[in-house]
Amino acid sequence: MDRIRVVIVDDEPPARFKLRTFLEDDTRVEIVGEAGEGLEAVKVIEEQKPDLVFLDVQMPELDGFEVLEALDLDHLPRIIFVTAYDAYAVRAFQVHALDYLLKPLDRERFETAMRRAAEALKVADEKQGERARETAAELRARQGPLQRFLVRSRGRLWFARTDQIDWIEAAGNYVTLHVGDETHLVRGTLKDIAERLDGDRFARIHRSTVVNLESVRELQEWSHGDWLVIMKNGTELRLSRRYRDRLPGTLGG
């Protein structure tokens, strides 16, 4: 078997140093990257495509569970969570983590986790993608309405807050966020994203369109039961009669 490609993610330099020291003593391992916060972690993991990630739970920007959700679920590495709190350890297993380590890190417990990881990586896991999708669904259910999108643009990662978005358009397995004069492509289907948005603020008006109700200026009757939704910036969007009853209050007509 090839050496296990490992990424270390922790916002505390001493914890990263200790993990690095443990891993450097293991001849089965090749350390291919490190990160000290969530956004950096997503970038490093996607670039390096490691077999195994030691992932801190509490970090700036994105916590460990949010990092997991932001990754490509079809190429998800095995995860060993690192945490100072037992409660997070329980949740780690609920999202199909391979193992967890409690801080302060202990070499004997680390070696136990590495043995488990090495054994797991020897076996092709045909259900890894299926479990990853279950993981994402579980994470979303705990997080409540979506508050922000992680946007990839010109080699950088950043957040677009949902309250800044005027409307969202389907684009296959992606969606286009319309934020003022800018557009941003984000991975995810419109159906899944619409279900995660705040229903008091956002409404689906067409099979391919969701609007921020705060960005709507007016409605105009159009044709065959359909209406036009006029946005505050002048954009005209179609309100399908199929979705009229989903609009809250007077917009439902």
C-alpha positions as CSV (number, residue, x, y, z in Angstrom):
1,M,0.0,0.0,0.0
2,D,1.2,3.5,-0.8
3,R,1.9,5.9,2.1
4,I,-1.1,7.5,3.7
5,R,-1.4,11.1,2.5
6,V,-2.4,13.2,5.5
7,V,-3.5,16.8,6.1
8,I,-3.5,18.4,9.5
9,V,-6.1,21.1,10.3
10,D,-6.1,22.9,13.6
11,D,-6.1,26.6,14.5
12,E,-3.7,26.0,17.5
13,P,0.0,25.9,16.4
14,P,1.0,23.7,19.4
15,A,-1.7,21.1,18.5
16,R,-0.5,21.1,14.9
17,F,3.1,20.7,16.0
18,K,2.2,17.8,18.3
19,L,0.2,16.0,15.5
20,R,3.0,16.6,13.1
21,T,5.5,15.1,15.6
22,F,3.4,12.0,16.0
23,L,2.9,11.6,12.3
24,E,6.5,12.1,11.4
25,D,7.4,9.1,13.5
26,D,5.0,6.9,11.5
27,T,6.6,5.4,8.4
28,R,3.2,4.7,6.8
29,V,2.4,8.5,6.6
30,E,3.2,11.4,4.3
31,I,2.1,14.8,5.5
32,V,0.9,16.7,2.4
33,G,-0.5,19.8,4.0
34,E,-1.6,21.9,7.0
35,A,-4.2,24.5,7.7
36,G,-4.9,26.8,10.6
37,E,-8.5,27.8,9.8
38,G,-11.6,26.6,8.0
39,L,-11.4,28.3,4.6
40,E,-7.7,27.4,4.3
41,A,-8.6,23.8,5.2
42,V,-11.1,23.5,2.3
43,K,-8.6,24.8,-0.2
44,V,-5.7,22.6,1.0
45,I,-7.9,19.4,1.1
46,E,-9.3,20.0,-2.3
47,E,-5.8,20.7,-3.8
48,Q,-4.0,17.8,-2.1
49,K,-6.7,15.2,-2.1
50,P,-5.4,13.4,1.0
51,D,-6.5,10.0,2.2
52,L,-6.9,11.1,5.8
53,V,-7.5,14.5,7.6
54,F,-7.0,15.3,11.2
55,L,-9.7,17.9,11.6
56,D,-10.1,20.3,14.5
57,V,-13.7,21.0,15.4
58,Q,-13.6,24.6,16.6
59,M,-11.9,27.0,14.2
60,P,-12.4,30.5,12.8
61,E,-14.5,31.1,9.7
62,L,-15.7,27.5,9.3
63,D,-15.7,24.9,12.0
64,G,-14.7,21.3,11.3
65,F,-18.2,20.2,10.5
66,E,-18.7,23.1,8.1
67,V,-15.4,22.2,6.4
68,L,-16.7,18.6,5.9
69,E,-19.9,19.9,4.3
70,A,-18.0,22.3,2.0
71,L,-15.9,19.4,0.5
72,D,-16.8,17.4,-2.6
73,L,-18.8,14.6,-1.2
74,D,-17.7,12.2,-4.0
75,H,-14.1,12.5,-3.0
76,L,-14.3,12.9,0.7
77,P,-11.2,11.8,2.7
78,R,-11.4,9.8,5.9
79,I,-11.7,12.1,8.9
80,I,-10.3,11.9,12.4
81,F,-11.8,14.8,14.4
82,V,-9.6,16.6,17.0
83,T,-11.5,18.3,19.8
84,A,-11.2,19.5,23.4
85,Y,-14.9,18.6,24.2
86,D,-16.4,15.1,24.6
87,A,-19.8,16.4,23.2
88,Y,-18.1,17.0,19.9
89,A,-16.7,13.5,19.9
90,V,-20.2,12.1,20.1
91,R,-21.2,14.3,17.1
92,A,-18.1,13.2,15.2
93,F,-19.4,9.6,15.1
94,Q,-22.8,10.8,14.1
95,V,-21.4,12.3,11.0
96,H,-19.4,9.1,10.2
97,A,-16.0,10.2,11.2
98,L,-13.4,7.4,11.4
99,D,-12.3,8.3,14.9
100,Y,-11.7,11.3,17.2
101,L,-8.9,12.5,19.5
102,L,-9.4,14.5,22.6
103,K,-7.0,17.4,23.5
104,P,-4.5,17.3,25.1
105,L,-3.3,14.8,22.5
106,D,-2.1,11.5,23.8
107,R,0.4,9.4,21.7
108,E,-1.2,6.0,22.7
109,R,-4.7,7.2,21.7
110,F,-3.2,8.7,18.5
111,E,-1.6,5.3,17.6
112,T,-4.9,3.6,18.1
113,A,-6.6,6.0,15.8
114,M,-3.9,5.5,13.2
115,R,-4.2,1.8,13.3
116,R,-7.9,2.1,12.7
117,A,-7.3,4.5,9.8
118,A,-4.7,2.3,8.2
119,E,-7.0,-0.7,8.3
120,A,-10.0,1.2,6.9
121,L,-7.9,2.6,4.0
122,K,-6.9,-0.9,3.0
123,V,-10.5,-1.7,2.1
124,A,-12.3,-0.1,-0.9
125,D,-15.4,1.6,0.6
126,E,-18.2,1.5,-2.0
127,K,-20.5,3.2,0.4
128,Q,-18.3,6.2,1.2
129,G,-20.1,8.5,-1.1
130,E,-23.5,7.4,0.2
131,R,-22.4,8.0,3.8
132,A,-20.9,11.4,2.8
133,R,-24.3,12.5,1.4
134,E,-26.0,11.2,4.6
135,T,-23.4,13.2,6.6
136,A,-24.3,16.4,4.7
137,A,-28.0,15.9,5.2
138,E,-27.4,15.4,9.0
139,L,-25.3,18.5,9.2
140,R,-27.8,20.7,7.4
141,A,-30.6,19.5,9.6
142,R,-28.7,20.7,12.7
143,Q,-27.7,24.1,11.3
144,G,-31.2,25.6,10.7
145,P,-31.8,28.1,7.8
146,L,-28.8,28.7,5.6
147,Q,-27.1,32.0,6.5
148,R,-24.3,32.1,4.0
149,F,-22.8,30.5,0.9
150,L,-19.2,29.5,0.5
151,V,-18.2,31.0,-2.9
152,R,-15.1,30.0,-5.0
153,S,-14.0,32.8,-7.3
154,R,-10.6,33.5,-8.9
155,G,-8.7,31.1,-6.7
156,R,-10.1,32.3,-3.4
157,L,-12.9,31.3,-1.0
158,W,-15.2,33.8,0.6
159,F,-18.7,34.1,2.0
160,A,-21.9,35.6,0.5
161,R,-24.5,36.2,3.1
162,T,-28.0,35.1,2.2
163,D,-29.5,38.5,3.0
164,Q,-27.3,40.0,0.3
165,I,-28.7,37.8,-2.4
166,D,-31.4,39.1,-4.7
167,W,-32.3,35.9,-6.5
168,I,-30.9,32.4,-7.2
169,E,-31.1,30.6,-10.6
170,A,-30.7,26.9,-11.3
171,A,-27.6,25.9,-13.4
172,G,-27.6,22.1,-13.4
173,N,-25.8,20.8,-10.4
174,Y,-24.9,24.4,-9.5
175,V,-26.8,27.6,-8.8
176,T,-26.1,31.1,-9.8
177,L,-26.3,33.7,-7.0
178,H,-27.3,37.2,-8.1
179,V,-25.9,39.7,-5.7
180,G,-26.4,43.2,-7.0
181,D,-24.6,43.5,-10.3
182,E,-22.5,40.4,-9.5
183,T,-23.1,36.7,-10.1
184,H,-21.5,33.8,-8.4
185,L,-21.6,30.0,-9.2
186,V,-22.1,27.7,-6.2
187,R,-22.3,23.9,-6.1
188,G,-25.7,22.5,-5.2
189,T,-29.1,22.0,-6.7
190,L,-31.8,24.6,-6.4
191,K,-34.1,22.1,-4.8
192,D,-31.7,21.4,-1.9
193,I,-30.8,25.0,-1.5
194,A,-34.4,26.2,-1.5
195,E,-35.2,23.8,1.3
196,R,-32.4,25.2,3.4
197,L,-33.3,28.9,3.0
198,D,-35.4,30.9,5.4
199,G,-39.0,30.5,4.1
200,D,-40.0,33.9,5.6
201,R,-37.4,35.7,3.4
202,F,-37.0,33.5,0.3
203,A,-39.7,32.0,-2.0
204,R,-39.4,29.7,-5.0
205,I,-41.3,31.3,-7.9
206,H,-40.3,28.9,-10.7
207,R,-38.7,25.5,-11.1
208,S,-35.4,27.3,-11.8
209,T,-35.8,30.5,-9.7
210,V,-35.8,31.5,-6.0
211,V,-36.1,35.2,-5.0
212,N,-35.3,37.2,-1.9
213,L,-38.7,38.8,-1.1
214,E,-36.9,41.9,0.2
215,S,-35.6,42.5,-3.3
216,V,-39.0,42.3,-5.1
217,R,-40.5,45.6,-6.2
218,E,-43.8,44.5,-7.7
219,L,-45.8,41.8,-9.4
220,Q,-47.5,42.2,-12.8
221,E,-50.1,39.9,-14.4
222,W,-48.6,38.3,-17.5
223,S,-50.1,35.3,-19.3
224,H,-52.0,32.0,-18.7
225,G,-51.9,32.5,-14.9
226,D,-48.3,33.4,-14.8
227,W,-47.0,36.7,-13.4
228,L,-43.9,38.8,-13.7
229,V,-41.9,39.5,-10.6
230,I,-40.1,42.8,-11.0
231,M,-37.0,43.1,-8.9
232,K,-35.8,46.4,-7.4
233,N,-33.0,46.5,-9.9
234,G,-35.4,46.1,-12.8
235,T,-34.9,42.5,-13.6
236,E,-38.0,40.7,-14.7
237,L,-38.5,37.1,-13.5
238,R,-41.4,34.7,-14.2
239,L,-43.7,33.6,-11.4
240,S,-45.2,30.3,-12.5
241,R,-48.8,29.7,-11.5
242,R,-47.6,26.4,-10.0
243,Y,-45.6,28.3,-7.3
244,R,-48.0,31.2,-6.6
245,D,-49.5,29.6,-3.5
246,R,-46.0,29.2,-2.0
247,L,-45.5,32.9,-1.7
248,P,-46.3,34.3,1.7
249,G,-49.0,36.9,2.4
250,T,-50.3,39.1,-0.4
251,L,-47.7,37.8,-2.9
252,G,-49.5,34.5,-3.0
253,G,-52.5,36.3,-4.3
